[in-house]
């Protein structure tokens, strides 16, 4: 049995690209969780949706580019691409999300403090009876 090395190389690189794409897709769900969509039902739906998407992507990749023969290296390359992006760009992305969240919380705290001070000022001057 002969092996087409060009097709194997194409499958390998497409598997890595698919893994990276799945990692970016997973980071979108991580962003949703960081924004507060982290209830039990929401996380369950996100996980099921991601697993179905990943399985469908792998099946389509194998059927279209592996001549309907599952190849272990294709799965390993997909996992390696996912982990490579998840550990590097995904971690950097989540650090940026955390930094933006802390900055927004800091600014919101300052605005709340200024609003409280302004309300006290209005109460002291007698103009803030309805506030």
Backbone as XML, in Angstrom:
<?xml version="1.0"?>
<chain id="A" units="angstrom">
  <residue number="1" name="UNK">
    <atom name="N" x="0.846" y="-1.174" z="0.000"/>
    <atom name="CA" x="0.000" y="0.000" z="0.000"/>
    <atom name="C" x="0.891" y="1.237" z="0.000"/>
  </residue>
  <residue number="2" name="UNK">
    <atom name="N" x="0.644" y="2.121" z="-0.926"/>
    <atom name="CA" x="1.441" y="3.347" z="-1.016"/>
    <atom name="C" x="0.732" y="4.462" z="-0.269"/>
  </residue>
  <residue number="3" name="UNK">
    <atom name="N" x="1.546" y="5.378" z="0.188"/>
    <atom name="CA" x="0.989" y="6.503" z="0.944"/>
    <atom name="C" x="1.276" y="7.785" z="0.184"/>
  </residue>
  <residue number="4" name="UNK">
    <atom name="N" x="0.258" y="8.596" z="0.041"/>
    <atom name="CA" x="0.408" y="9.890" z="-0.613"/>
    <atom name="C" x="0.867" y="10.896" z="0.441"/>
  </residue>
  <residue number="5" name="UNK">
    <atom name="N" x="2.143" y="11.239" z="0.387"/>
    <atom name="CA" x="2.697" y="12.119" z="1.420"/>
    <atom name="C" x="2.183" y="13.551" z="1.308"/>
  </residue>
  <residue number="6" name="UNK">
    <atom name="N" x="1.859" y="13.994" z="0.106"/>
    <atom name="CA" x="1.308" y="15.346" z="-0.052"/>
    <atom name="C" x="-0.066" y="15.437" z="0.617"/>
  </residue>
  <residue number="7" name="UNK">
    <atom name="N" x="-0.875" y="14.394" z="0.446"/>
    <atom name="CA" x="-2.199" y="14.384" z="1.082"/>
    <atom name="C" x="-2.068" y="14.282" z="2.600"/>
  </residue>
  <residue number="8" name="UNK">
    <atom name="N" x="-1.093" y="13.498" z="3.069"/>
    <atom name="CA" x="-0.880" y="13.371" z="4.513"/>
    <atom name="C" x="-0.413" y="14.695" z="5.105"/>
  </residue>
  <residue number="9" name="UNK">
    <atom name="N" x="0.456" y="15.388" z="4.380"/>
    <atom name="CA" x="0.930" y="16.695" z="4.855"/>
    <atom name="C" x="-0.208" y="17.710" z="4.880"/>
  </residue>
  <residue number="10" name="UNK">
    <atom name="N" x="-1.033" y="17.675" z="3.849"/>
    <atom name="CA" x="-2.187" y="18.578" z="3.796"/>
    <atom name="C" x="-3.138" y="18.293" z="4.959"/>
  </residue>
  <residue number="11" name="UNK">
    <atom name="N" x="-3.395" y="17.012" z="5.228"/>
    <atom name="CA" x="-4.263" y="16.634" z="6.340"/>
    <atom name="C" x="-3.674" y="17.091" z="7.667"/>
  </residue>
  <residue number="12" name="UNK">
    <atom name="N" x="-2.372" y="16.956" z="7.825"/>
    <atom name="CA" x="-1.713" y="17.369" z="9.064"/>
    <atom name="C" x="-1.894" y="18.865" z="9.302"/>
  </residue>
  <residue number="13" name="UNK">
    <atom name="N" x="-1.588" y="19.679" z="8.297"/>
    <atom name="CA" x="-1.687" y="21.130" z="8.473"/>
    <atom name="C" x="-3.139" y="21.595" z="8.606"/>
  </residue>
  <residue number="14" name="UNK">
    <atom name="N" x="-4.049" y="20.952" z="7.906"/>
    <atom name="CA" x="-5.460" y="21.294" z="8.079"/>
    <atom name="C" x="-5.952" y="20.902" z="9.472"/>
  </residue>
  <residue number="15" name="UNK">
    <atom name="N" x="-5.421" y="19.825" z="10.012"/>
    <atom name="CA" x="-5.786" y="19.422" z="11.375"/>
    <atom name="C" x="-5.299" y="20.446" z="12.389"/>
  </residue>
  <residue number="16" name="UNK">
    <atom name="N" x="-4.069" y="20.921" z="12.212"/>
    <atom name="CA" x="-3.550" y="21.954" z="13.114"/>
    <atom name="C" x="-4.396" y="23.221" z="13.002"/>
  </residue>
  <residue number="17" name="UNK">
    <atom name="N" x="-4.736" y="23.619" z="11.773"/>
    <atom name="CA" x="-5.553" y="24.822" z="11.576"/>
    <atom name="C" x="-6.946" y="24.649" z="12.191"/>
  </residue>
  <residue number="18" name="UNK">
    <atom name="N" x="-7.513" y="23.463" z="12.067"/>
    <atom name="CA" x="-8.815" y="23.192" z="12.674"/>
    <atom name="C" x="-8.727" y="23.256" z="14.194"/>
  </residue>
  <residue number="19" name="UNK">
    <atom name="N" x="-7.647" y="22.738" z="14.753"/>
    <atom name="CA" x="-7.447" y="22.818" z="16.201"/>
    <atom name="C" x="-7.344" y="24.250" z="16.682"/>
  </residue>
  <residue number="20" name="UNK">
    <atom name="N" x="-6.624" y="25.075" z="15.939"/>
    <atom name="CA" x="-6.499" y="26.490" z="16.303"/>
    <atom name="C" x="-7.857" y="27.180" z="16.213"/>
  </residue>
  <residue number="21" name="UNK">
    <atom name="N" x="-8.617" y="26.869" z="15.170"/>
    <atom name="CA" x="-9.951" y="27.450" z="15.018"/>
    <atom name="C" x="-10.870" y="27.028" z="16.167"/>
  </residue>
  <residue number="22" name="UNK">
    <atom name="N" x="-10.801" y="25.774" z="16.555"/>
    <atom name="CA" x="-11.613" y="25.310" z="17.683"/>
    <atom name="C" x="-11.192" y="25.988" z="18.981"/>
  </residue>
  <residue number="23" name="UNK">
    <atom name="N" x="-9.912" y="26.270" z="19.131"/>
    <atom name="CA" x="-9.440" y="26.966" z="20.329"/>
    <atom name="C" x="-9.983" y="28.388" z="20.386"/>
  </residue>
  <residue number="24" name="UNK">
    <atom name="N" x="-10.008" y="29.063" z="19.252"/>
    <atom name="CA" x="-10.566" y="30.419" z="19.202"/>
    <atom name="C" x="-12.067" y="30.371" z="19.515"/>
  </residue>
  <residue number="25" name="UNK">
    <atom name="N" x="-12.751" y="29.365" z="18.988"/>
    <atom name="CA" x="-14.176" y="29.178" z="19.269"/>
    <atom name="C" x="-14.398" y="28.942" z="20.764"/>
  </residue>
  <residue number="26" name="UNK">
    <atom name="N" x="-13.546" y="28.142" z="21.383"/>
    <atom name="CA" x="-13.651" y="27.880" z="22.816"/>
    <atom name="C" x="-13.369" y="29.155" z="23.615"/>
  </residue>
  <residue number="27" name="UNK">
    <atom name="N" x="-12.432" y="29.981" z="23.148"/>
    <atom name="CA" x="-12.147" y="31.240" z="23.835"/>
    <atom name="C" x="-13.349" y="32.179" z="23.801"/>
  </residue>
  <residue number="28" name="UNK">
    <atom name="N" x="-14.166" y="32.083" z="22.758"/>
    <atom name="CA" x="-15.393" y="32.883" z="22.722"/>
    <atom name="C" x="-16.322" y="32.464" z="23.866"/>
  </residue>
  <residue number="29" name="UNK">
    <atom name="N" x="-16.396" y="31.165" z="24.134"/>
    <atom name="CA" x="-17.196" y="30.698" z="25.270"/>
    <atom name="C" x="-16.568" y="31.119" z="26.591"/>
  </residue>
  <residue number="30" name="UNK">
    <atom name="N" x="-15.249" y="31.117" z="26.666"/>
    <atom name="CA" x="-14.579" y="31.577" z="27.889"/>
    <atom name="C" x="-14.876" y="33.056" z="28.126"/>
  </residue>
  <residue number="31" name="UNK">
    <atom name="N" x="-14.948" y="33.834" z="27.049"/>
    <atom name="CA" x="-15.293" y="35.247" z="27.177"/>
    <atom name="C" x="-16.715" y="35.399" z="27.713"/>
  </residue>
  <residue number="32" name="UNK">
    <atom name="N" x="-17.637" y="34.604" z="27.186"/>
    <atom name="CA" x="-19.015" y="34.656" z="27.690"/>
    <atom name="C" x="-19.066" y="34.330" z="29.179"/>
  </residue>
  <residue number="33" name="UNK">
    <atom name="N" x="-18.272" y="33.352" z="29.602"/>
    <atom name="CA" x="-18.252" y="32.991" z="31.021"/>
    <atom name="C" x="-17.657" y="34.117" z="31.855"/>
  </residue>
  <residue number="34" name="UNK">
    <atom name="N" x="-16.646" y="34.802" z="31.322"/>
    <atom name="CA" x="-16.036" y="35.915" z="32.055"/>
    <atom name="C" x="-17.000" y="37.098" z="32.149"/>
  </residue>
  <residue number="35" name="UNK">
    <atom name="N" x="-17.894" y="37.222" z="31.169"/>
    <atom name="CA" x="-18.864" y="38.314" z="31.184"/>
    <atom name="C" x="-20.063" y="38.022" z="32.079"/>
  </residue>
  <residue number="36" name="UNK">
    <atom name="N" x="-20.130" y="36.830" z="32.638"/>
    <atom name="CA" x="-21.188" y="36.545" z="33.592"/>
    <atom name="C" x="-22.164" y="35.469" z="33.175"/>
  </residue>
  <residue number="37" name="UNK">
    <atom name="N" x="-22.016" y="34.911" z="31.997"/>
    <atom name="CA" x="-22.894" y="33.826" z="31.574"/>
    <atom name="C" x="-22.316" y="32.506" z="32.080"/>
  </residue>
  <residue number="38" name="UNK">
    <atom name="N" x="-22.290" y="32.373" z="33.407"/>
    <atom name="CA" x="-21.617" y="31.215" z="33.992"/>
    <atom name="C" x="-22.539" y="30.396" z="34.882"/>
  </residue>
  <residue number="39" name="UNK">
    <atom name="N" x="-23.817" y="30.465" z="34.621"/>
    <atom name="CA" x="-24.746" y="29.617" z="35.356"/>
    <atom name="C" x="-24.614" y="28.172" z="34.904"/>
  </residue>
  <residue number="40" name="UNK">
    <atom name="N" x="-25.164" y="27.259" z="35.683"/>
    <atom name="CA" x="-25.037" y="25.832" z="35.381"/>
    <atom name="C" x="-25.590" y="25.507" z="34.000"/>
  </residue>
  <residue number="41" name="UNK">
    <atom name="N" x="-26.790" y="25.970" z="33.705"/>
    <atom name="CA" x="-27.426" y="25.654" z="32.425"/>
    <atom name="C" x="-26.666" y="26.276" z="31.263"/>
  </residue>
  <residue number="42" name="UNK">
    <atom name="N" x="-26.220" y="27.512" z="31.436"/>
    <atom name="CA" x="-25.476" y="28.204" z="30.386"/>
    <atom name="C" x="-24.160" y="27.490" z="30.071"/>
  </residue>
  <residue number="43" name="UNK">
    <atom name="N" x="-23.431" y="27.096" z="31.102"/>
    <atom name="CA" x="-22.164" y="26.385" z="30.900"/>
    <atom name="C" x="-22.418" y="25.025" z="30.256"/>
  </residue>
  <residue number="44" name="UNK">
    <atom name="N" x="-23.487" y="24.356" z="30.660"/>
    <atom name="CA" x="-23.836" y="23.063" z="30.079"/>
    <atom name="C" x="-24.099" y="23.199" z="28.581"/>
  </residue>
  <residue number="45" name="UNK">
    <atom name="N" x="-24.890" y="24.192" z="28.201"/>
    <atom name="CA" x="-25.202" y="24.414" z="26.787"/>
    <atom name="C" x="-23.933" y="24.764" z="26.012"/>
  </residue>
  <residue number="46" name="UNK">
    <atom name="N" x="-23.082" y="25.613" z="26.578"/>
    <atom name="CA" x="-21.833" y="25.981" z="25.914"/>
    <atom name="C" x="-20.943" y="24.765" z="25.707"/>
  </residue>
  <residue number="47" name="UNK">
    <atom name="N" x="-20.825" y="23.919" z="26.720"/>
    <atom name="CA" x="-19.978" y="22.729" z="26.606"/>
    <atom name="C" x="-20.517" y="21.741" z="25.580"/>
  </residue>
  <residue number="48" name="UNK">
    <atom name="N" x="-21.816" y="21.527" z="25.589"/>
    <atom name="CA" x="-22.416" y="20.620" z="24.614"/>
    <atom name="C" x="-22.229" y="21.169" z="23.204"/>
  </residue>
  <residue number="49" name="UNK">
    <atom name="N" x="-22.453" y="22.453" z="23.023"/>
    <atom name="CA" x="-22.282" y="23.071" z="21.709"/>
    <atom name="C" x="-20.835" y="22.961" z="21.230"/>
  </residue>
  <residue number="50" name="UNK">
    <atom name="N" x="-19.882" y="23.188" z="22.128"/>
    <atom name="CA" x="-18.479" y="23.075" z="21.736"/>
    <atom name="C" x="-18.118" y="21.633" z="21.378"/>
  </residue>
  <residue number="51" name="UNK">
    <atom name="N" x="-18.559" y="20.683" z="22.184"/>
    <atom name="CA" x="-18.231" y="19.277" z="21.905"/>
    <atom name="C" x="-18.834" y="18.814" z="20.581"/>
  </residue>
  <residue number="52" name="UNK">
    <atom name="N" x="-20.071" y="19.199" z="20.314"/>
    <atom name="CA" x="-20.691" y="18.835" z="19.039"/>
    <atom name="C" x="-19.966" y="19.483" z="17.865"/>
  </residue>
  <residue number="53" name="UNK">
    <atom name="N" x="-19.583" y="20.741" z="18.022"/>
    <atom name="CA" x="-18.857" y="21.440" z="16.962"/>
    <atom name="C" x="-17.495" y="20.801" z="16.717"/>
  </residue>
  <residue number="54" name="UNK">
    <atom name="N" x="-16.785" y="20.459" z="17.783"/>
    <atom name="CA" x="-15.466" y="19.838" z="17.636"/>
    <atom name="C" x="-15.581" y="18.467" z="16.979"/>
  </residue>
  <residue number="55" name="UNK">
    <atom name="N" x="-16.567" y="17.681" z="17.384"/>
    <atom name="CA" x="-16.753" y="16.361" z="16.785"/>
    <atom name="C" x="-17.116" y="16.478" z="15.311"/>
  </residue>
  <residue number="56" name="UNK">
    <atom name="N" x="-17.998" y="17.398" z="14.984"/>
    <atom name="CA" x="-18.388" y="17.601" z="13.593"/>
    <atom name="C" x="-17.205" y="18.078" z="12.755"/>
  </residue>
  <residue number="57" name="UNK">
    <atom name="N" x="-16.408" y="18.982" z="13.300"/>
    <atom name="CA" x="-15.235" y="19.470" z="12.568"/>
    <atom name="C" x="-14.251" y="18.338" z="12.301"/>
  </residue>
  <residue number="58" name="UNK">
    <atom name="N" x="-14.016" y="17.478" z="13.287"/>
    <atom name="CA" x="-13.086" y="16.362" z="13.102"/>
    <atom name="C" x="-13.630" y="15.356" z="12.091"/>
  </residue>
  <residue number="59" name="UNK">
    <atom name="N" x="-14.911" y="15.050" z="12.188"/>
    <atom name="CA" x="-15.511" y="14.095" z="11.249"/>
    <atom name="C" x="-15.438" y="14.625" z="9.825"/>
  </residue>
  <residue number="60" name="UNK">
    <atom name="N" x="-15.780" y="15.900" z="9.631"/>
    <atom name="CA" x="-15.717" y="16.479" z="8.288"/>
    <atom name="C" x="-14.287" y="16.520" z="7.763"/>
  </residue>
  <residue number="61" name="UNK">
    <atom name="N" x="-13.348" y="16.814" z="8.630"/>
    <atom name="CA" x="-11.939" y="16.833" z="8.236"/>
    <atom name="C" x="-11.498" y="15.448" z="7.776"/>
  </residue>
  <residue number="62" name="UNK">
    <atom name="N" x="-11.833" y="14.428" z="8.533"/>
    <atom name="CA" x="-11.439" y="13.060" z="8.181"/>
    <atom name="C" x="-12.125" y="12.607" z="6.898"/>
  </residue>
  <residue number="63" name="UNK">
    <atom name="N" x="-13.428" y="12.857" z="6.776"/>
    <atom name="CA" x="-14.141" y="12.397" z="5.587"/>
    <atom name="C" x="-13.688" y="13.113" z="4.322"/>
  </residue>
  <residue number="64" name="UNK">
    <atom name="N" x="-13.331" y="14.379" z="4.437"/>
    <atom name="CA" x="-12.964" y="15.134" z="3.245"/>
    <atom name="C" x="-11.500" y="15.010" z="2.853"/>
  </residue>
  <residue number="65" name="UNK">
    <atom name="N" x="-10.619" y="14.795" z="3.815"/>
    <atom name="CA" x="-9.199" y="14.848" z="3.488"/>
    <atom name="C" x="-8.414" y="13.589" z="3.827"/>
  </residue>
  <residue number="66" name="UNK">
    <atom name="N" x="-8.999" y="12.621" z="4.506"/>
    <atom name="CA" x="-8.262" y="11.409" z="4.863"/>
    <atom name="C" x="-8.743" y="10.204" z="4.069"/>
  </residue>
  <residue number="67" name="UNK">
    <atom name="N" x="-9.500" y="10.445" z="3.031"/>
    <atom name="CA" x="-10.039" y="9.374" z="2.196"/>
    <atom name="C" x="-10.790" y="8.359" z="3.053"/>
  </residue>
  <residue number="68" name="UNK">
    <atom name="N" x="-11.576" y="8.890" z="3.975"/>
    <atom name="CA" x="-12.465" y="8.139" z="4.850"/>
    <atom name="C" x="-11.750" y="7.120" z="5.727"/>
  </residue>
  <residue number="69" name="UNK">
    <atom name="N" x="-10.470" y="7.332" z="5.964"/>
    <atom name="CA" x="-9.721" y="6.487" z="6.896"/>
    <atom name="C" x="-9.249" y="7.353" z="8.048"/>
  </residue>
  <residue number="70" name="UNK">
    <atom name="N" x="-9.763" y="7.120" z="9.247"/>
    <atom name="CA" x="-9.307" y="7.941" z="10.373"/>
    <atom name="C" x="-7.811" y="7.762" z="10.594"/>
  </residue>
  <residue number="71" name="UNK">
    <atom name="N" x="-7.146" y="8.832" z="10.761"/>
    <atom name="CA" x="-5.702" y="8.806" z="10.979"/>
    <atom name="C" x="-5.430" y="9.358" z="12.370"/>
  </residue>
  <residue number="72" name="UNK">
    <atom name="N" x="-4.627" y="8.632" z="13.127"/>
    <atom name="CA" x="-4.323" y="9.067" z="14.483"/>
    <atom name="C" x="-3.567" y="10.387" z="14.475"/>
  </residue>
  <residue number="73" name="UNK">
    <atom name="N" x="-2.648" y="10.552" z="13.524"/>
    <atom name="CA" x="-1.864" y="11.789" z="13.511"/>
    <atom name="C" x="-2.738" y="13.005" z="13.231"/>
  </residue>
  <residue number="74" name="UNK">
    <atom name="N" x="-3.858" y="12.811" z="12.540"/>
    <atom name="CA" x="-4.765" y="13.938" z="12.291"/>
    <atom name="C" x="-5.405" y="14.388" z="13.604"/>
  </residue>
  <residue number="75" name="UNK">
    <atom name="N" x="-5.811" y="13.422" z="14.421"/>
    <atom name="CA" x="-6.380" y="13.776" z="15.723"/>
    <atom name="C" x="-5.321" y="14.393" z="16.621"/>
  </residue>
  <residue number="76" name="UNK">
    <atom name="N" x="-4.111" y="13.833" z="16.600"/>
    <atom name="CA" x="-3.021" y="14.372" z="17.422"/>
    <atom name="C" x="-2.665" y="15.791" z="16.980"/>
  </residue>
  <residue number="77" name="UNK">
    <atom name="N" x="-2.662" y="16.047" z="15.679"/>
    <atom name="CA" x="-2.357" y="17.389" z="15.172"/>
    <atom name="C" x="-3.467" y="18.370" z="15.542"/>
  </residue>
  <residue number="78" name="UNK">
    <atom name="N" x="-4.715" y="17.912" z="15.487"/>
    <atom name="CA" x="-5.831" y="18.769" z="15.890"/>
    <atom name="C" x="-5.712" y="19.127" z="17.369"/>
  </residue>
  <residue number="79" name="UNK">
    <atom name="N" x="-5.419" y="18.138" z="18.202"/>
    <atom name="CA" x="-5.257" y="18.395" z="19.637"/>
    <atom name="C" x="-4.053" y="19.295" z="19.898"/>
  </residue>
  <residue number="80" name="UNK">
    <atom name="N" x="-2.968" y="19.080" z="19.156"/>
    <atom name="CA" x="-1.770" y="19.913" z="19.337"/>
    <atom name="C" x="-2.050" y="21.359" z="18.936"/>
  </residue>
  <residue number="81" name="UNK">
    <atom name="N" x="-2.772" y="21.566" z="17.835"/>
    <atom name="CA" x="-3.132" y="22.919" z="17.421"/>
    <atom name="C" x="-4.025" y="23.597" z="18.436"/>
  </residue>
  <residue number="82" name="UNK">
    <atom name="N" x="-4.989" y="22.842" z="18.975"/>
    <atom name="CA" x="-5.871" y="23.395" z="20.002"/>
    <atom name="C" x="-5.069" y="23.801" z="21.231"/>
  </residue>
  <residue number="83" name="UNK">
    <atom name="N" x="-4.224" y="22.894" z="21.717"/>
    <atom name="CA" x="-3.451" y="23.181" z="22.930"/>
    <atom name="C" x="-2.446" y="24.301" z="22.710"/>
  </residue>
  <residue number="84" name="UNK">
    <atom name="N" x="-1.831" y="24.334" z="21.539"/>
    <atom name="CA" x="-0.869" y="25.391" z="21.231"/>
    <atom name="C" x="-1.528" y="26.762" z="21.312"/>
  </residue>
  <residue number="85" name="UNK">
    <atom name="N" x="-2.682" y="26.895" z="20.704"/>
    <atom name="CA" x="-3.386" y="28.180" z="20.728"/>
    <atom name="C" x="-3.977" y="28.456" z="22.107"/>
  </residue>
  <residue number="86" name="UNK">
    <atom name="N" x="-4.492" y="27.428" z="22.764"/>
    <atom name="CA" x="-5.135" y="27.599" z="24.070"/>
    <atom name="C" x="-4.135" y="28.042" z="25.132"/>
  </residue>
  <residue number="87" name="UNK">
    <atom name="N" x="-2.940" y="27.474" z="25.104"/>
    <atom name="CA" x="-1.936" y="27.778" z="26.126"/>
    <atom name="C" x="-1.253" y="29.117" z="25.859"/>
  </residue>
  <residue number="88" name="UNK">
    <atom name="N" x="-1.145" y="29.523" z="24.601"/>
    <atom name="CA" x="-0.440" y="30.774" z="24.286"/>
    <atom name="C" x="-1.428" y="31.924" z="24.078"/>
  </residue>
  <residue number="89" name="UNK">
    <atom name="N" x="-2.085" y="31.946" z="22.943"/>
    <atom name="CA" x="-2.988" y="33.054" z="22.618"/>
    <atom name="C" x="-4.219" y="33.078" z="23.522"/>
  </residue>
  <residue number="90" name="UNK">
    <atom name="N" x="-4.732" y="31.905" z="23.869"/>
    <atom name="CA" x="-5.895" y="31.854" z="24.752"/>
    <atom name="C" x="-5.593" y="32.400" z="26.132"/>
  </residue>
  <residue number="91" name="UNK">
    <atom name="N" x="-4.418" y="32.062" z="26.662"/>
    <atom name="CA" x="-4.030" y="32.582" z="27.982"/>
    <atom name="C" x="-3.827" y="34.091" z="27.923"/>
  </residue>
  <residue number="92" name="UNK">
    <atom name="N" x="-3.197" y="34.568" z="26.860"/>
    <atom name="CA" x="-2.996" y="36.011" z="26.688"/>
    <atom name="C" x="-4.338" y="36.725" z="26.557"/>
  </residue>
  <residue number="93" name="UNK">
    <atom name="N" x="-5.252" y="36.127" z="25.800"/>
    <atom name="CA" x="-6.584" y="36.702" z="25.623"/>
    <atom name="C" x="-7.315" y="36.809" z="26.958"/>
  </residue>
  <residue number="94" name="UNK">
    <atom name="N" x="-7.246" y="35.755" z="27.776"/>
    <atom name="CA" x="-7.939" y="35.793" z="29.065"/>
    <atom name="C" x="-7.285" y="36.779" z="30.025"/>
  </residue>
  <residue number="95" name="UNK">
    <atom name="N" x="-5.974" y="36.950" z="29.940"/>
    <atom name="CA" x="-5.320" y="37.984" z="30.761"/>
    <atom name="C" x="-5.819" y="39.363" z="30.359"/>
  </residue>
  <residue number="96" name="UNK">
    <atom name="N" x="-5.968" y="39.586" z="29.057"/>
    <atom name="CA" x="-6.489" y="40.877" z="28.586"/>
    <atom name="C" x="-7.934" y="41.075" z="29.050"/>
  </residue>
  <residue number="97" name="UNK">
    <atom name="N" x="-8.736" y="40.023" z="28.989"/>
    <atom name="CA" x="-10.123" y="40.110" z="29.455"/>
    <atom name="C" x="-10.154" y="40.449" z="30.938"/>
  </residue>
  <residue number="98" name="UNK">
    <atom name="N" x="-9.298" y="39.802" z="31.729"/>
    <atom name="CA" x="-9.237" y="40.103" z="33.167"/>
    <atom name="C" x="-8.800" y="41.535" z="33.419"/>
  </residue>
  <residue number="99" name="UNK">
    <atom name="N" x="-7.803" y="42.015" z="32.658"/>
    <atom name="CA" x="-7.317" y="43.387" z="32.838"/>
    <atom name="C" x="-8.404" y="44.397" z="32.488"/>
  </residue>
  <residue number="100" name="UNK">
    <atom name="N" x="-9.118" y="44.153" z="31.397"/>
    <atom name="CA" x="-10.202" y="45.058" z="31.012"/>
    <atom name="C" x="-11.311" y="45.016" z="32.066"/>
  </residue>
  <residue number="101" name="UNK">
    <atom name="N" x="-11.626" y="43.831" z="32.574"/>
    <atom name="CA" x="-12.645" y="43.711" z="33.616"/>
    <atom name="C" x="-12.266" y="44.463" z="34.877"/>
  </residue>
  <residue number="102" name="UNK">
    <atom name="N" x="-10.996" y="44.375" z="35.281"/>
    <atom name="CA" x="-10.542" y="45.106" z="36.467"/>
    <atom name="C" x="-10.581" y="46.610" z="36.229"/>
  </residue>
  <residue number="103" name="UNK">
    <atom name="N" x="-10.204" y="47.047" z="35.016"/>
    <atom name="CA" x="-10.236" y="48.476" z="34.702"/>
    <atom name="C" x="-11.671" y="49.000" z="34.719"/>
  </residue>
  <residue number="104" name="UNK">
    <atom name="N" x="-12.582" y="48.240" z="34.154"/>
    <atom name="CA" x="-13.989" y="48.651" z="34.148"/>
    <atom name="C" x="-14.534" y="48.696" z="35.575"/>
  </residue>
  <residue number="105" name="UNK">
    <atom name="N" x="-14.189" y="47.710" z="36.391"/>
    <atom name="CA" x="-14.641" y="47.707" z="37.789"/>
    <atom name="C" x="-14.059" y="48.892" z="38.552"/>
  </residue>
  <residue number="106" name="UNK">
    <atom name="N" x="-12.805" y="49.230" z="38.304"/>
    <atom name="CA" x="-12.168" y="50.369" z="38.967"/>
    <atom name="C" x="-12.861" y="51.675" z="38.579"/>
  </residue>
  <residue number="107" name="UNK">
    <atom name="N" x="-13.107" y="51.854" z="37.283"/>
    <atom name="CA" x="-13.767" y="53.074" z="36.806"/>
    <atom name="C" x="-15.200" y="53.140" z="37.337"/>
  </residue>
  <residue number="108" name="UNK">
    <atom name="N" x="-15.904" y="52.015" z="37.349"/>
    <atom name="CA" x="-17.274" y="51.997" z="37.876"/>
    <atom name="C" x="-17.284" y="52.343" z="39.359"/>
  </residue>
  <residue number="109" name="UNK">
    <atom name="N" x="-16.292" y="51.870" z="40.102"/>
    <atom name="CA" x="-16.194" y="52.211" z="41.525"/>
    <atom name="C" x="-15.975" y="53.694" z="41.728"/>
  </residue>
  <residue number="110" name="UNK">
    <atom name="N" x="-15.109" y="54.296" z="40.913"/>
    <atom name="CA" x="-14.870" y="55.738" z="41.010"/>
    <atom name="C" x="-16.129" y="56.527" z="40.663"/>
  </residue>
  <residue number="111" name="UNK">
    <atom name="N" x="-16.866" y="56.087" z="39.662"/>
    <atom name="CA" x="-18.104" y="56.772" z="39.288"/>
    <atom name="C" x="-19.137" y="56.648" z="40.405"/>
  </residue>
  <residue number="112" name="UNK">
    <atom name="N" x="-19.245" y="55.452" z="41.021"/>
    <atom name="CA" x="-20.166" y="55.278" z="42.147"/>
    <atom name="C" x="-19.795" y="56.181" z="43.311"/>
  </residue>
  <residue number="113" name="UNK">
    <atom name="N" x="-18.502" y="56.283" z="43.595"/>
    <atom name="CA" x="-18.034" y="57.138" z="44.689"/>
    <atom name="C" x="-18.364" y="58.604" z="44.399"/>
  </residue>
  <residue number="114" name="UNK">
    <atom name="N" x="-18.119" y="59.035" z="43.160"/>
    <atom name="CA" x="-18.433" y="60.414" z="42.788"/>
    <atom name="C" x="-19.939" y="60.665" z="42.870"/>
  </residue>
  <residue number="115" name="UNK">
    <atom name="N" x="-20.747" y="59.692" z="42.473"/>
    <atom name="CA" x="-22.202" y="59.855" z="42.538"/>
    <atom name="C" x="-22.669" y="59.952" z="43.986"/>
  </residue>
  <residue number="116" name="UNK">
    <atom name="N" x="-22.077" y="59.145" z="44.888"/>
    <atom name="CA" x="-22.428" y="59.227" z="46.310"/>
    <atom name="C" x="-22.069" y="60.586" z="46.888"/>
  </residue>
  <residue number="117" name="UNK">
    <atom name="N" x="-20.875" y="61.071" z="46.549"/>
    <atom name="CA" x="-20.445" y="62.385" z="47.046"/>
    <atom name="C" x="-21.361" y="63.483" z="46.524"/>
  </residue>
  <residue number="118" name="UNK">
    <atom name="N" x="-21.736" y="63.399" z="45.264"/>
    <atom name="CA" x="-22.622" y="64.394" z="44.676"/>
    <atom name="C" x="-23.998" y="64.331" z="45.335"/>
  </residue>
  <residue number="119" name="UNK">
    <atom name="N" x="-24.472" y="63.130" z="45.624"/>
    <atom name="CA" x="-25.771" y="62.988" z="46.288"/>
    <atom name="C" x="-25.718" y="63.592" z="47.691"/>
  </residue>
  <residue number="120" name="UNK">
    <atom name="N" x="-24.641" y="63.339" z="48.429"/>
    <atom name="CA" x="-24.490" y="63.944" z="49.762"/>
    <atom name="C" x="-24.466" y="65.463" z="49.670"/>
  </residue>
  <residue number="121" name="UNK">
    <atom name="N" x="-23.773" y="65.974" z="48.664"/>
    <atom name="CA" x="-23.716" y="67.424" z="48.466"/>
    <atom name="C" x="-25.112" y="67.975" z="48.222"/>
  </residue>
  <residue number="122" name="UNK">
    <atom name="N" x="-25.881" y="67.297" z="47.379"/>
    <atom name="CA" x="-27.245" y="67.750" z="47.105"/>
    <atom name="C" x="-28.119" y="67.675" z="48.353"/>
  </residue>
  <residue number="123" name="UNK">
    <atom name="N" x="-27.943" y="66.641" z="49.158"/>
    <atom name="CA" x="-28.720" y="66.513" z="50.398"/>
    <atom name="C" x="-28.363" y="67.620" z="51.379"/>
  </residue>
  <residue number="124" name="UNK">
    <atom name="N" x="-27.074" y="67.955" z="51.447"/>
    <atom name="CA" x="-26.644" y="69.008" z="52.376"/>
    <atom name="C" x="-27.155" y="70.373" z="51.950"/>
  </residue>
  <residue number="125" name="UNK">
    <atom name="N" x="-27.281" y="70.605" z="50.668"/>
    <atom name="CA" x="-27.754" y="71.902" z="50.197"/>
    <atom name="C" x="-29.274" y="71.972" z="50.162"/>
  </residue>
  <residue number="126" name="UNK">
    <atom name="N" x="-29.941" y="70.844" z="50.368"/>
    <atom name="CA" x="-31.397" y="70.846" z="50.392"/>
    <atom name="C" x="-32.018" y="70.702" z="49.024"/>
  </residue>
  <residue number="127" name="UNK">
    <atom name="N" x="-31.235" y="70.497" z="48.003"/>
    <atom name="CA" x="-31.783" y="70.391" z="46.651"/>
    <atom name="C" x="-31.978" y="68.936" z="46.232"/>
  </residue>
  <residue number="128" name="UNK">
    <atom name="N" x="-31.567" y="68.016" z="47.056"/>
    <atom name="CA" x="-31.631" y="66.618" z="46.665"/>
    <atom name="C" x="-32.620" y="65.811" z="47.460"/>
  </residue>
  <residue number="129" name="UNK">
    <atom name="N" x="-33.780" y="66.360" z="47.764"/>
    <atom name="CA" x="-34.759" y="65.642" z="48.571"/>
    <atom name="C" x="-35.356" y="64.458" z="47.823"/>
  </residue>
  <residue number="130" name="UNK">
    <atom name="N" x="-35.425" y="64.536" z="46.528"/>
    <atom name="CA" x="-36.011" y="63.453" z="45.738"/>
    <atom name="C" x="-34.953" y="62.468" z="45.257"/>
  </residue>
  <residue number="131" name="UNK">
    <atom name="N" x="-33.691" y="62.765" z="45.471"/>
    <atom name="CA" x="-32.617" y="61.931" z="44.931"/>
    <atom name="C" x="-32.389" y="60.724" z="45.761"/>
  </residue>
</chain>
